[in-house]
């Protein structure tokens, strides 16, 4: 993956940041970038790996996002809350201007893809759902595409964009 543009933008933002809130956003995005580099494949030729790894990254970030918006996040510690329940809960508690409705839809499609590829040797409409996910994210893209090589580069790039968007929405603890 080529993160040079992102590195330069984050470094510049960090250098010229005046507010603590923005500093937190930059720091969170840097940590997210490191996780993406660690868990997303440099070569996106295996859709199963891209989807499962990407979903795990999104799930982790989304849980952090929900926790950062709760007054008493410790109350959900140790509770078995499914990803889909967490998404529905977050939709219920958030104003639409905080998280864009398309993002919830994209996360639900990614969860469907994860289920399709994790539980089926030949995921029937997997390609159709992948294209639906990519189109939705690309229509609402918030940053430049990260250069990833391989047959599923568009999918990996869309997941990375969603990760970066979520990391930018995390509130300072």
Backbone torsions as a table, in degrees:
resi	resn	phi	psi	omega
1	UNK	NA	143.2	179.3
2	UNK	-105.3	105.8	-178.3
3	UNK	-104.9	14.9	-174.8
4	UNK	-57.9	-45.7	-179.8
5	UNK	-63.1	-42.1	180.0
6	UNK	-66.1	-43.1	178.7
7	UNK	-57.4	-46.8	-178.4
8	UNK	-63.9	-43.7	-179.9
9	UNK	-65.0	-43.3	-179.9
10	UNK	-67.1	-39.9	179.0
11	UNK	-63.5	-44.0	179.1
12	UNK	-64.5	-43.4	179.8
13	UNK	-62.6	-42.2	-179.2
14	UNK	-64.5	-39.9	-178.5
15	UNK	-65.5	-37.7	-174.4
16	UNK	-103.1	9.6	-178.0
17	UNK	-70.7	134.9	179.0
18	UNK	-107.0	-32.8	-174.6
19	UNK	-100.7	149.5	177.7
20	UNK	-63.3	-37.2	-178.8
21	UNK	-62.2	-45.4	-179.9
22	UNK	-68.3	-37.2	175.8
23	UNK	-58.8	-40.5	178.8
24	UNK	-63.8	-42.6	179.1
25	UNK	-59.8	-46.0	-179.2
26	UNK	-63.0	-45.2	179.9
27	UNK	-61.0	-43.8	179.7
28	UNK	-63.6	-41.0	179.3
29	UNK	-66.7	-36.7	176.3
30	UNK	-63.3	-42.8	178.4
31	UNK	-64.4	-39.8	178.5
32	UNK	-63.5	-42.1	178.6
33	UNK	-57.3	-43.3	179.4
34	UNK	-63.4	-40.2	177.8
35	UNK	-66.9	-39.7	178.5
36	UNK	-61.9	-47.6	179.6
37	UNK	-59.5	-34.8	-177.4
38	UNK	-75.4	-39.3	-170.5
39	UNK	-107.7	-19.4	178.1
40	UNK	-89.6	142.6	-178.2
41	UNK	-69.9	144.5	176.2
42	UNK	-71.1	-25.6	178.6
43	UNK	-124.5	113.1	-172.3
44	UNK	-90.3	63.8	179.5
45	UNK	-98.4	-13.8	-177.2
46	UNK	-111.8	102.5	-176.1
47	UNK	-61.7	-33.8	-179.3
48	UNK	-61.3	-45.7	-179.9
49	UNK	-67.8	-43.6	179.7
50	UNK	-60.5	-45.3	-177.5
51	UNK	-67.9	-50.1	-176.9
52	UNK	-65.5	-46.3	178.5
53	UNK	-63.6	-44.4	179.7
54	UNK	-62.1	-42.7	179.2
55	UNK	-63.3	-40.2	178.4
56	UNK	-62.2	-42.2	177.5
57	UNK	-62.8	-46.4	179.6
58	UNK	-62.8	-43.9	-179.4
59	UNK	-59.7	-44.8	179.8
60	UNK	-63.0	-47.9	179.4
61	UNK	-63.7	-39.5	-178.3
62	UNK	-68.0	-38.7	176.4
63	UNK	-62.3	-41.9	176.6
64	UNK	-62.7	-39.6	178.3
65	UNK	-61.3	-48.1	-179.9
66	UNK	-62.0	-48.2	-179.9
67	UNK	-58.5	-38.5	-177.7
68	UNK	-69.7	-13.6	179.6
69	UNK	-104.3	2.7	179.2
70	UNK	-96.4	145.3	176.5
71	UNK	-72.0	-34.5	-178.9
72	UNK	-134.0	72.8	-176.2
73	UNK	-61.2	-24.1	179.3
74	UNK	-62.4	-19.6	-179.5
75	UNK	-68.6	-17.5	178.1
76	UNK	-103.4	0.5	177.6
77	UNK	-59.4	133.6	177.1
78	UNK	76.8	0.9	179.3
79	UNK	-87.5	142.7	177.9
80	UNK	-89.2	95.3	179.0
81	UNK	-114.2	120.8	-179.0
82	UNK	-71.7	160.9	178.6
83	UNK	-57.9	-45.7	-178.9
84	UNK	-64.1	-38.0	176.7
85	UNK	-65.2	-39.7	179.7
86	UNK	-63.8	-41.9	178.3
87	UNK	-63.6	-45.3	179.7
88	UNK	-63.2	-41.6	178.8
89	UNK	-62.2	-45.9	-179.9
90	UNK	-63.1	-40.9	178.3
91	UNK	-61.5	-38.3	-178.3
92	UNK	-70.0	-31.9	-174.4
93	UNK	-95.8	-12.1	-175.2
94	UNK	-100.2	144.4	170.2
95	UNK	-74.7	147.5	-176.5
96	UNK	-63.0	-22.7	-178.8
97	UNK	-78.9	-11.9	178.6
98	UNK	-81.6	-50.2	178.6
99	UNK	-124.1	128.6	-177.4
100	UNK	-69.2	136.3	-178.6
101	UNK	-54.5	-32.6	-179.7
102	UNK	-62.7	-30.7	-177.5
103	UNK	-66.1	-41.1	176.9
104	UNK	-62.0	-42.3	179.1
105	UNK	-61.9	-43.4	179.1
106	UNK	-62.6	-40.9	179.7
107	UNK	-66.6	-35.2	177.0
108	UNK	-68.1	-40.2	177.7
109	UNK	-64.2	-42.0	178.6
110	UNK	-62.3	-38.0	176.9
111	UNK	-64.9	-40.3	176.7
112	UNK	-62.6	-43.8	177.7
113	UNK	-61.1	-43.0	178.9
114	UNK	-59.4	-44.7	178.1
115	UNK	-63.0	-44.3	179.8
116	UNK	-59.8	-46.7	-175.2
117	UNK	-82.7	-22.3	179.4
118	UNK	-85.2	-24.3	-173.5
119	UNK	-116.1	2.7	-179.2
120	UNK	-134.9	133.2	175.9
121	UNK	-68.4	-36.7	175.9
122	UNK	-126.2	94.8	-177.4
123	UNK	-70.7	105.0	-175.3
124	UNK	-37.4	-76.1	-177.3
125	UNK	-99.9	34.0	179.9
126	UNK	-56.9	-47.6	-178.8
127	UNK	-63.2	-38.8	179.1
128	UNK	-63.2	-43.8	-179.9
129	UNK	-69.2	-36.7	176.4
130	UNK	-59.9	-47.4	-179.7
131	UNK	-63.7	-37.3	177.8
132	UNK	-63.6	-44.2	179.6
133	UNK	-63.0	-48.7	-179.1
134	UNK	-60.3	-45.6	-178.9
135	UNK	-61.9	-43.2	-179.6
136	UNK	-62.6	-46.8	-179.7
137	UNK	-67.0	-43.3	-178.7
138	UNK	-63.9	-33.9	177.8
139	UNK	-65.9	-26.3	-174.7
140	UNK	-118.8	17.3	-175.1
141	UNK	-52.6	136.1	-177.7
142	UNK	-109.3	-9.1	178.6
143	UNK	-147.3	168.9	179.3
144	UNK	-63.3	151.6	176.1
145	UNK	-65.2	139.9	174.1
146	UNK	-86.8	131.8	-177.5
147	UNK	-71.5	115.4	178.2
148	UNK	-131.4	134.1	-178.5
149	UNK	-94.8	152.3	174.4
150	UNK	126.9	170.6	-177.3
151	UNK	-61.7	-32.0	-177.1
152	UNK	-109.2	33.6	-178.4
153	UNK	-63.0	-36.9	179.5
154	UNK	-64.4	-40.2	178.2
155	UNK	-64.4	-49.3	-179.7
156	UNK	-61.4	-41.5	179.5
157	UNK	-64.2	-39.6	178.4
158	UNK	-65.0	-40.2	178.5
159	UNK	-65.4	-43.0	178.5
160	UNK	-60.2	-43.2	179.2
161	UNK	-60.3	-42.8	179.1
162	UNK	-64.6	-39.6	176.6
163	UNK	-60.0	-46.5	-178.5
164	UNK	-66.2	-38.5	177.2
165	UNK	-62.4	-47.7	179.5
166	UNK	-61.4	-41.9	-178.8
167	UNK	-63.7	-33.3	177.8
168	UNK	-71.2	-18.8	-178.8
169	UNK	-91.5	-8.2	-179.7
170	UNK	-64.7	135.1	177.6
171	UNK	-85.8	151.9	178.1
172	UNK	-68.0	133.9	179.2
173	UNK	-91.0	NA	NA
